[in-house]
Amino acid sequence: MNRSIHFRVSQVWFNLAVARAEKLGLSLSEYVRSVVTKDVEEGRKLDHKYIWVLQSPDNDPWDEKFAQEEISRIAQKWNVHVAPTSETRDQGHGQERVYVVQGKEEDISEFESELNEALY
């Protein structure tokens, strides 16, 4: 089954993509397909984990902004991608949110360990 994808890009993006494709001796569609394929293949190699993060503790040692800054800082350090979900809970200590952490297994583990040290 053939499937197609259509999307709009700026003229600058289009010109850069065409130039890169020509440099590699590919058509624009072959170039875009190869880049997307590579991204998908690399994404399959990554692990992911769901973690609960206490964002707004009831006793106020930090706030949601500080928690987000720490998550971003530590994620960059350990080269993991972190995305919040809409799932939250309050188990008597404050507001928690589930985050999806994606990366190499050992990097996820180090990220989670350092985040626990930073926030708890």
C-alpha positions as CSV (number, residue, x, y, z in Angstrom):
1,M,0.0,0.0,0.0
2,N,1.4,3.4,-1.0
3,R,1.0,6.2,1.4
4,S,1.9,9.8,0.9
5,I,2.7,12.7,3.2
6,H,2.1,16.3,2.3
7,F,3.3,19.3,4.3
8,R,4.1,22.9,3.8
9,V,7.5,24.5,4.4
10,S,9.0,27.9,3.9
11,Q,10.9,28.7,0.7
12,V,14.1,28.8,2.7
13,W,13.6,25.3,4.1
14,F,12.7,24.0,0.7
15,N,15.8,25.5,-0.9
16,L,18.0,24.1,1.8
17,A,16.5,20.6,1.5
18,V,16.8,20.6,-2.3
19,A,20.4,21.7,-2.1
20,R,21.2,19.0,0.5
21,A,19.4,16.3,-1.6
22,E,21.3,17.4,-4.8
23,K,24.6,17.3,-2.9
24,L,23.8,13.7,-1.9
25,G,22.6,12.8,-5.4
26,L,19.1,12.1,-4.3
27,S,15.7,13.4,-5.3
28,L,14.0,15.6,-2.7
29,S,11.5,12.8,-1.8
30,E,14.3,10.3,-1.5
31,Y,16.2,12.7,0.8
32,V,13.2,13.4,3.0
33,R,12.3,9.7,3.2
34,S,15.9,8.8,4.2
35,V,16.0,11.4,7.0
36,V,12.6,10.4,8.4
37,T,13.6,6.7,8.2
38,K,16.8,7.3,10.0
39,D,14.9,9.3,12.7
40,V,12.4,6.5,13.1
41,E,15.1,3.8,13.3
42,E,17.0,5.7,15.9
43,G,13.8,6.3,17.9
44,R,13.2,2.6,18.1
45,K,16.6,2.0,19.8
46,L,15.7,4.3,22.7
47,D,14.0,3.2,25.9
48,H,11.3,5.1,27.6
49,K,10.1,5.3,31.2
50,Y,7.2,7.0,32.9
51,I,8.2,8.7,36.2
52,W,6.2,10.7,38.7
53,V,7.6,14.1,39.7
54,L,6.5,16.1,42.7
55,Q,6.1,19.5,41.1
56,S,4.4,21.5,43.8
57,P,5.0,20.1,47.3
58,D,2.6,21.1,50.0
59,N,5.5,22.4,52.2
60,D,6.9,24.7,49.5
61,P,10.6,23.9,49.4
62,W,10.3,24.4,45.6
63,D,7.6,25.3,43.0
64,E,6.6,24.0,39.6
65,K,8.8,26.5,37.8
66,F,11.9,25.3,39.7
67,A,11.0,21.7,39.2
68,Q,10.6,22.3,35.4
69,E,14.0,24.1,35.3
70,E,15.7,21.2,37.1
71,I,14.0,18.6,34.8
72,S,15.3,20.6,31.7
73,R,18.8,21.1,33.1
74,I,19.3,17.4,34.1
75,A,17.6,16.1,30.9
76,Q,20.1,18.1,28.8
77,K,23.0,16.8,30.9
78,W,22.0,13.2,30.4
79,N,20.8,13.6,26.8
80,V,17.3,12.3,27.4
81,H,14.0,13.7,26.1
82,V,11.4,14.5,28.7
83,A,7.8,15.3,28.1
84,P,5.0,16.0,30.6
85,T,1.8,14.1,30.3
86,S,-1.6,15.3,31.5
87,E,-1.8,12.7,34.2
88,T,-1.5,14.2,37.7
89,R,-2.2,13.1,41.3
90,D,-2.0,14.4,44.9
91,Q,-1.2,11.7,47.5
92,G,-0.9,14.1,50.4
93,H,2.5,15.6,49.7
94,G,1.6,18.0,46.8
95,Q,0.9,18.0,43.1
96,E,2.7,15.3,41.1
97,R,2.8,14.8,37.3
98,V,3.8,11.9,35.1
99,Y,6.7,12.5,32.7
100,V,7.8,10.3,29.8
101,V,11.6,10.1,29.7
102,Q,13.1,8.7,26.5
103,G,16.8,7.9,25.9
104,K,19.3,5.2,26.6
105,E,18.6,3.0,29.6
106,E,21.6,4.1,31.6
107,D,21.0,7.8,30.8
108,I,17.4,7.5,32.0
109,S,18.6,5.9,35.2
110,E,21.2,8.6,35.8
111,F,18.6,11.3,35.0
112,E,16.1,9.9,37.4
113,S,18.8,9.5,40.2
114,E,20.0,13.1,39.7
115,L,16.5,14.5,39.6
116,N,15.7,12.7,42.9
117,E,18.8,14.3,44.5
118,A,17.8,17.7,43.1
119,L,14.2,17.7,44.2
120,Y,13.9,15.4,47.2
